[in-house]
């Protein structure tokens, strides 16, 4: 702890005098499963919105930073009248399959000069996949019940690159286009087809959900587009 405090104290004046070397932005991604992921969960796509912030190391072509993303890879709406014993009104059961990504970022700019600026990028961190449900009478009414059905996490990394295309004034920001390869350790997850509701045939107790989990790495190709800004 003392070493960490000393390091932060030592670096703080340097970081303050180079505040212009911070850059951040967002990326709109589409995850296309490949390999074992495609075999285990054919037909799904993983749209994701990621926000990131990097520090440009002075006098080097390097950036380091952090990226946080949220994606949803399946949603299902059921209208049922058998969720609760003694209550036969139709209710809306909405279930979403979600993914959170938390990555450290390393970016390298080759010495290529022109109207666009190519870069190579590597990320490492983790993926958290979870499924939640909400029950309500209508979309405009309060939630009757909500909970997390299932969740798991894995380590992950990404490799790839892209190009930065400056706006009319580079100081106002850049358009960014990237293509990344992502792989992870294996994790358990649900898709929209993997949950079944079993009700009590005698009608004495509430029914229960039965899950058929899938297991694979989250291996995918991620084309994306976004924008970045200096701050």
One Martini backbone bead per residue (centre of mass of N, CA, C, O) as a GRO file, in nm:
protein
  231
    1UNK     BB    1   0.058   0.063  -0.021
    2UNK     BB    2   0.299   0.259   0.003
    3UNK     BB    3   0.394   0.226  -0.288
    4UNK     BB    4   0.135   0.327  -0.424
    5UNK     BB    5   0.130   0.611  -0.295
    6UNK     BB    6   0.405   0.696  -0.401
    7UNK     BB    7   0.341   0.666  -0.702
    8UNK     BB    8   0.102   0.866  -0.714
    9UNK     BB    9   0.260   1.110  -0.606
   10UNK     BB   10   0.475   1.110  -0.834
   11UNK     BB   11   0.259   1.125  -1.086
   12UNK     BB   12   0.056   1.364  -1.049
   13UNK     BB   13   0.208   1.607  -1.180
   14UNK     BB   14   0.239   1.472  -1.458
   15UNK     BB   15  -0.066   1.432  -1.518
   16UNK     BB   16  -0.156   1.729  -1.490
   17UNK     BB   17   0.042   1.845  -1.723
   18UNK     BB   18  -0.112   1.603  -1.924
   19UNK     BB   19  -0.427   1.621  -1.979
   20UNK     BB   20  -0.427   1.624  -2.303
   21UNK     BB   21  -0.351   1.296  -2.301
   22UNK     BB   22  -0.654   1.246  -2.292
   23UNK     BB   23  -0.878   0.982  -2.412
   24UNK     BB   24  -1.220   0.937  -2.530
   25UNK     BB   25  -1.511   0.703  -2.574
   26UNK     BB   26  -1.700   0.515  -2.822
   27UNK     BB   27  -1.861   0.188  -2.900
   28UNK     BB   28  -2.023   0.011  -3.165
   29UNK     BB   29  -2.104  -0.330  -3.150
   30UNK     BB   30  -2.057  -0.660  -3.320
   31UNK     BB   31  -2.104  -0.991  -3.230
   32UNK     BB   32  -1.947  -1.277  -3.396
   33UNK     BB   33  -1.964  -1.593  -3.376
   34UNK     BB   34  -1.711  -1.846  -3.321
   35UNK     BB   35  -1.665  -2.160  -3.312
   36UNK     BB   36  -1.776  -2.278  -3.017
   37UNK     BB   37  -1.986  -2.054  -2.994
   38UNK     BB   38  -2.139  -2.113  -3.255
   39UNK     BB   39  -2.205  -2.414  -3.182
   40UNK     BB   40  -2.363  -2.344  -2.905
   41UNK     BB   41  -2.494  -2.043  -3.037
   42UNK     BB   42  -2.665  -2.031  -3.285
   43UNK     BB   43  -2.774  -1.708  -3.423
   44UNK     BB   44  -2.622  -1.504  -3.254
   45UNK     BB   45  -2.587  -1.169  -3.131
   46UNK     BB   46  -2.357  -0.896  -2.991
   47UNK     BB   47  -2.449  -0.618  -2.885
   48UNK     BB   48  -2.240  -0.320  -2.804
   49UNK     BB   49  -2.157  -0.076  -2.547
   50UNK     BB   50  -1.861   0.127  -2.529
   51UNK     BB   51  -1.642   0.271  -2.281
   52UNK     BB   52  -1.344   0.488  -2.294
   53UNK     BB   53  -1.002   0.543  -2.151
   54UNK     BB   54  -0.697   0.716  -2.232
   55UNK     BB   55  -0.337   0.728  -2.206
   56UNK     BB   56  -0.089   0.930  -2.339
   57UNK     BB   57   0.231   0.862  -2.376
   58UNK     BB   58   0.481   1.053  -2.378
   59UNK     BB   59   0.689   1.018  -2.655
   60UNK     BB   60   0.482   0.796  -2.759
   61UNK     BB   61   0.284   0.530  -2.937
   62UNK     BB   62   0.112   0.512  -2.658
   63UNK     BB   63  -0.171   0.347  -2.492
   64UNK     BB   64  -0.364   0.352  -2.184
   65UNK     BB   65  -0.657   0.173  -2.035
   66UNK     BB   66  -1.021   0.168  -2.024
   67UNK     BB   67  -1.307  -0.069  -2.056
   68UNK     BB   68  -1.675  -0.047  -2.087
   69UNK     BB   69  -1.941  -0.293  -2.133
   70UNK     BB   70  -2.272  -0.340  -2.295
   71UNK     BB   71  -2.484  -0.629  -2.353
   72UNK     BB   72  -2.736  -0.797  -2.568
   73UNK     BB   73  -2.820  -1.161  -2.648
   74UNK     BB   74  -3.129  -1.158  -2.556
   75UNK     BB   75  -3.494  -1.167  -2.585
   76UNK     BB   76  -3.805  -1.237  -2.389
   77UNK     BB   77  -4.165  -1.262  -2.432
   78UNK     BB   78  -4.422  -1.341  -2.193
   79UNK     BB   79  -4.773  -1.443  -2.172
   80UNK     BB   80  -4.914  -1.515  -1.849
   81UNK     BB   81  -5.156  -1.714  -1.615
   82UNK     BB   82  -4.936  -1.925  -1.427
   83UNK     BB   83  -4.738  -1.792  -1.200
   84UNK     BB   84  -4.980  -1.778  -0.986
   85UNK     BB   85  -5.157  -1.884  -0.736
   86UNK     BB   86  -5.482  -1.751  -0.778
   87UNK     BB   87  -5.366  -1.599  -1.053
   88UNK     BB   88  -5.519  -1.526  -1.387
   89UNK     BB   89  -5.379  -1.297  -1.491
   90UNK     BB   90  -5.211  -1.141  -1.729
   91UNK     BB   91  -4.854  -1.156  -1.773
   92UNK     BB   92  -4.532  -1.010  -1.801
   93UNK     BB   93  -4.238  -1.187  -1.924
   94UNK     BB   94  -3.910  -1.062  -1.899
   95UNK     BB   95  -3.603  -1.166  -2.073
   96UNK     BB   96  -3.248  -1.104  -2.024
   97UNK     BB   97  -2.934  -1.118  -2.196
   98UNK     BB   98  -2.620  -1.036  -2.049
   99UNK     BB   99  -2.317  -0.818  -2.093
  100UNK     BB  100  -2.003  -0.765  -1.933
  101UNK     BB  101  -1.715  -0.549  -1.980
  102UNK     BB  102  -1.363  -0.556  -1.850
  103UNK     BB  103  -1.086  -0.355  -1.971
  104UNK     BB  104  -0.768  -0.342  -2.065
  105UNK     BB  105  -0.565  -0.101  -2.254
  106UNK     BB  106  -0.364  -0.138  -2.562
  107UNK     BB  107  -0.201   0.112  -2.775
  108UNK     BB  108  -0.064   0.125  -3.116
  109UNK     BB  109   0.131   0.356  -3.324
  110UNK     BB  110   0.233   0.370  -3.616
  111UNK     BB  111   0.461   0.530  -3.848
  112UNK     BB  112   0.188   0.666  -4.005
  113UNK     BB  113   0.119   0.911  -4.250
  114UNK     BB  114  -0.200   1.096  -4.277
  115UNK     BB  115  -0.551   1.104  -4.278
  116UNK     BB  116  -0.495   0.841  -4.124
  117UNK     BB  117  -0.481   0.636  -3.807
  118UNK     BB  118  -0.334   0.363  -3.726
  119UNK     BB  119  -0.397   0.070  -3.506
  120UNK     BB  120  -0.305  -0.129  -3.226
  121UNK     BB  121  -0.493  -0.371  -3.021
  122UNK     BB  122  -0.520  -0.456  -2.664
  123UNK     BB  123  -0.710  -0.674  -2.443
  124UNK     BB  124  -0.782  -0.723  -2.080
  125UNK     BB  125  -1.010  -0.939  -1.874
  126UNK     BB  126  -1.371  -0.947  -1.842
  127UNK     BB  127  -1.673  -1.154  -1.823
  128UNK     BB  128  -2.030  -1.090  -1.765
  129UNK     BB  129  -2.295  -1.322  -1.747
  130UNK     BB  130  -2.657  -1.248  -1.749
  131UNK     BB  131  -2.993  -1.326  -1.622
  132UNK     BB  132  -3.306  -1.150  -1.640
  133UNK     BB  133  -3.624  -1.077  -1.474
  134UNK     BB  134  -3.967  -0.953  -1.541
  135UNK     BB  135  -4.279  -0.875  -1.369
  136UNK     BB  136  -4.584  -0.754  -1.526
  137UNK     BB  137  -4.884  -0.631  -1.637
  138UNK     BB  138  -4.733  -0.386  -1.775
  139UNK     BB  139  -4.516  -0.160  -1.918
  140UNK     BB  140  -4.650   0.081  -1.719
  141UNK     BB  141  -4.595  -0.091  -1.470
  142UNK     BB  142  -4.501  -0.220  -1.197
  143UNK     BB  143  -4.296  -0.436  -1.055
  144UNK     BB  144  -4.349  -0.750  -0.911
  145UNK     BB  145  -4.089  -0.913  -1.032
  146UNK     BB  146  -3.727  -0.961  -0.971
  147UNK     BB  147  -3.433  -1.132  -1.115
  148UNK     BB  148  -3.169  -1.367  -1.115
  149UNK     BB  149  -3.110  -1.656  -1.283
  150UNK     BB  150  -2.806  -1.614  -1.411
  151UNK     BB  151  -2.436  -1.656  -1.369
  152UNK     BB  152  -2.111  -1.560  -1.517
  153UNK     BB  153  -1.747  -1.581  -1.555
  154UNK     BB  154  -1.453  -1.451  -1.743
  155UNK     BB  155  -1.176  -1.452  -1.908
  156UNK     BB  156  -1.029  -1.200  -2.138
  157UNK     BB  157  -0.953  -1.117  -2.489
  158UNK     BB  158  -0.815  -0.870  -2.729
  159UNK     BB  159  -0.756  -0.842  -3.091
  160UNK     BB  160  -0.636  -0.564  -3.307
  161UNK     BB  161  -0.786  -0.285  -3.497
  162UNK     BB  162  -0.750   0.047  -3.665
  163UNK     BB  163  -0.900   0.373  -3.730
  164UNK     BB  164  -0.836   0.724  -3.742
  165UNK     BB  165  -1.070   0.997  -3.823
  166UNK     BB  166  -1.062   1.309  -3.849
  167UNK     BB  167  -1.201   1.576  -3.815
  168UNK     BB  168  -1.172   1.883  -3.924
  169UNK     BB  169  -1.074   1.883  -3.621
  170UNK     BB  170  -0.873   1.699  -3.426
  171UNK     BB  171  -0.953   1.840  -3.146
  172UNK     BB  172  -1.266   1.733  -3.174
  173UNK     BB  173  -1.193   1.453  -3.309
  174UNK     BB  174  -1.281   1.101  -3.390
  175UNK     BB  175  -1.314   0.849  -3.603
  176UNK     BB  176  -1.384   0.495  -3.530
  177UNK     BB  177  -1.243   0.188  -3.665
  178UNK     BB  178  -1.299  -0.162  -3.580
  179UNK     BB  179  -1.122  -0.489  -3.540
  180UNK     BB  180  -1.200  -0.774  -3.333
  181UNK     BB  181  -1.068  -1.033  -3.128
  182UNK     BB  182  -1.239  -1.273  -2.916
  183UNK     BB  183  -1.155  -1.434  -2.601
  184UNK     BB  184  -1.226  -1.707  -2.364
  185UNK     BB  185  -1.321  -1.862  -2.118
  186UNK     BB  186  -1.527  -2.074  -1.993
  187UNK     BB  187  -1.892  -2.044  -1.979
  188UNK     BB  188  -2.202  -2.000  -1.839
  189UNK     BB  189  -2.522  -1.984  -2.022
  190UNK     BB  190  -2.800  -1.809  -2.170
  191UNK     BB  191  -3.065  -1.829  -2.383
  192UNK     BB  192  -3.385  -1.774  -2.504
  193UNK     BB  193  -3.429  -2.112  -2.512
  194UNK     BB  194  -3.325  -2.202  -2.191
  195UNK     BB  195  -3.626  -2.155  -2.070
  196UNK     BB  196  -3.854  -2.322  -1.842
  197UNK     BB  197  -4.194  -2.353  -1.744
  198UNK     BB  198  -4.309  -2.518  -1.442
  199UNK     BB  199  -4.611  -2.629  -1.342
  200UNK     BB  200  -4.849  -2.717  -1.118
  201UNK     BB  201  -5.091  -2.952  -1.181
  202UNK     BB  202  -5.250  -2.896  -0.896
  203UNK     BB  203  -5.235  -2.584  -0.806
  204UNK     BB  204  -5.065  -2.529  -0.513
  205UNK     BB  205  -4.805  -2.413  -0.653
  206UNK     BB  206  -4.569  -2.253  -0.780
  207UNK     BB  207  -4.381  -2.238  -1.026
  208UNK     BB  208  -4.081  -2.317  -1.228
  209UNK     BB  209  -3.761  -2.275  -1.338
  210UNK     BB  210  -3.581  -2.420  -1.618
  211UNK     BB  211  -3.237  -2.481  -1.698
  212UNK     BB  212  -3.029  -2.476  -2.010
  213UNK     BB  213  -2.714  -2.472  -2.016
  214UNK     BB  214  -2.429  -2.325  -2.158
  215UNK     BB  215  -2.086  -2.406  -2.290
  216UNK     BB  216  -1.839  -2.151  -2.358
  217UNK     BB  217  -1.673  -1.944  -2.526
  218UNK     BB  218  -1.639  -1.591  -2.615
  219UNK     BB  219  -1.610  -1.620  -2.947
  220UNK     BB  220  -1.524  -1.332  -3.160
  221UNK     BB  221  -1.621  -1.089  -3.393
  222UNK     BB  222  -1.561  -0.712  -3.379
  223UNK     BB  223  -1.722  -0.481  -3.521
  224UNK     BB  224  -1.672  -0.112  -3.521
  225UNK     BB  225  -1.810   0.214  -3.414
  226UNK     BB  226  -1.690   0.557  -3.341
  227UNK     BB  227  -1.570   0.792  -3.088
  228UNK     BB  228  -1.325   1.055  -3.013
  229UNK     BB  229  -1.185   1.253  -2.726
  230UNK     BB  230  -1.044   1.519  -2.585
  231UNK     BB  231  -0.953   1.604  -2.210
   0.00000   0.00000   0.00000
